[in-house]
Amino acid sequence: MAKRYNEYLNMGDALKAFIKENKLQHGIDKVDVREAWANLMGNGVNNYTTEVSLKNETLYVSLSSSVLRQELSMGKSKIIKMLNDELGKELVKKLVLR
C-alpha cells in the first residue's frame, strides 16, 4: 500500500520519492547519460554516434567512424570523468567504444 504523506513536500522531494518508490532511477540514468554524451561531445562527434547505452556501470558507445573511435579511445578516462562531472554522480566506471 502506498505511503501517505501528511506533510507538504516540495515538488523536487515528491518526484524523488516517486522515482524511488517506482524504481525508475535506472531508466532516468540511461536518459541522462545519453544527454550528457550529446552535450559534452558536440555535433562533430554526435554526427558519428549511432548508439549510446548504459548497462550497469559501463557506457557503450557505437561510432560509425573508426578514426574517431581510435581518437576517442586515447582519452577514455578523461571522457568518463567529464561525463560523471556532468551527471553529478559516479555513474560511468567503464567506457566501451565500438
C-alpha positions in Angstrom: 0.0 0.0 0.0 1.3 3.4 -0.9 2.7 5.6 1.9 0.5 8.6 2.7 2.2 12.0 3.3 0.6 14.2 5.9 3.2 16.9 5.4 3.6 19.1 2.4 6.5 18.1 0.2 8.2 20.4 -2.3 7.9 19.2 -5.9 11.6 18.0 -6.1 11.2 15.8 -3.0 7.9 14.5 -4.2 9.5 13.5 -7.6 12.5 11.9 -5.9 10.1 9.8 -3.6 8.0 8.8 -6.7 11.1 7.8 -8.6 12.5 5.8 -5.7 9.2 4.0 -4.9 8.7 3.0 -8.5 12.3 2.1 -9.1 12.7 4.4 -12.1 16.2 5.8 -11.3 18.0 3.3 -13.6 15.9 4.4 -16.6 16.4 8.1 -15.8 20.1 7.5 -15.6 20.1 5.9 -19.1 18.4 9.0 -20.5 20.7 11.4 -18.5 23.9 9.7 -19.7 22.7 10.0 -23.4 22.1 13.7 -22.9 25.4 14.2 -21.2 27.2 12.4 -24.1 25.5 14.7 -26.6 26.2 17.9 -24.6 29.9 17.1 -24.0 30.8 15.7 -27.3 29.2 18.3 -29.5 28.0 18.0 -33.1 31.3 16.7 -34.6 31.2 13.5 -32.5 27.4 13.2 -32.3 27.2 13.1 -36.1 29.2 9.8 -36.0 27.5 8.4 -32.8 24.9 5.7 -33.7 24.1 4.4 -30.2 24.7 5.3 -26.6 23.6 2.8 -23.9 24.4 2.3 -20.3 24.5 -1.2 -18.8 25.4 -1.5 -15.2 28.3 1.0 -14.8 29.6 0.5 -18.4 28.7 3.0 -21.1 28.6 1.5 -24.6 29.0 4.0 -27.5 28.7 2.9 -31.1 30.5 5.1 -33.6 30.4 5.0 -37.4 33.9 6.3 -37.8 36.9 4.0 -36.9 39.2 7.0 -37.0 37.1 8.8 -34.4 36.8 5.7 -32.3 40.6 5.4 -32.2 41.0 9.1 -31.3 38.4 8.9 -28.5 39.8 5.7 -27.1 43.0 7.5 -26.2 41.1 9.8 -23.8 38.7 7.3 -22.2 39.5 8.2 -18.6 39.1 11.9 -19.3 35.7 11.3 -21.0 34.5 9.2 -18.1 35.5 11.9 -15.7 33.7 14.6 -17.8 30.6 12.5 -18.0 30.4 11.8 -14.3 31.0 15.5 -13.6 28.2 16.5 -15.9 25.9 13.9 -14.3 26.8 15.0 -10.8 27.4 11.4 -9.7 29.7 8.5 -10.3 27.5 6.7 -12.8 30.0 5.6 -15.5 33.0 3.4 -14.5 33.9 2.0 -17.9 33.6 3.2 -21.5 33.4 0.8 -24.4 33.7 2.3 -27.9 32.5 0.1 -30.7 
